[in-house]
Amino acid sequence: MKRMSNIAIITARGGSKRIPRKVIRPFLGKPIMLYSIETALQSGLFDEVMVSTEDDEIAELAQRHGASVPFRRSAKTADDFATTADVLNEVITAYEQRGQTFTNACCLYPTAPFVTPALLRQAFDRLQTGGFDCVFPIQCFSFPVQRAVTFTDDRLTWLQPEHALTRSQDLQPAYHDAGQFYFFNVAAFRQKGRLLTDNTSGLVISEMQAQDIDNEEDWQVAEFKYQLLSL
């Protein structure tokens, strides 16, 4: 078997529902997926930068800009119910069947234009030096989650009443997945079947360094943030 070291897997299915053709929609004049492809290539970390897709137009665009599309994503992993882990397992297995194995992989989303080569290199360094299963970017919630309220039948209720009077500065900060990429050890992922394990670390990034893009308003906010960061 030919052994390779690192692979970038850009998960780019064509069937986005909330924003049609999302991964090839122009983001500030360029198909948004190209930001991820270019960042992976420029990082110098990967022996293979591939795009997992079932869509011919996406595949052609990816190949034209330097990514590999050695096979198509199956119908099972291209539907609305497939998980990221399902897609990654399919890709890793398909490469193994072709005689190629990898020590580490990076699942890079195709709608993550804020990711930089430097951030990928930082994540890889932490993965290696810390001996972690996985490393990915996280952001701190802007408001303490312990002070959250529920809104049911027109009535507000504390989610954690014990913290109703706790000062914000006395509450433990909480973080969320920035939704950009996951740099992981392939063997650990195959053994445990998930990315967030008891041996996963995060890279804290600012509110300006990421944006979930699920609707038109999100898209506009993302473009605004990106332009500000480029000034």
DAGITA-V566877 format. One record per helix or strand of 3 or more residues. SS is the DSSP state (A for helix, B for strand). FROM is the first residue (numbers start at 1). TO is the last residue. If there is no record, write none. Layout:
SS/FROM/TO + SS/FROM/TO
This chain:
B/2/11 + A/22/24 + A/32/43 + B/48/52 + A/56/64 + A/84/97 + B/100/109 + A/117/130 + B/134/140 + A/145/147 + B/149/152 + B/155/158 + A/161/163 + A/168/170 + B/175/177 + B/181/185 + A/186/192 + B/200/204 + A/207/209 + A/216/230
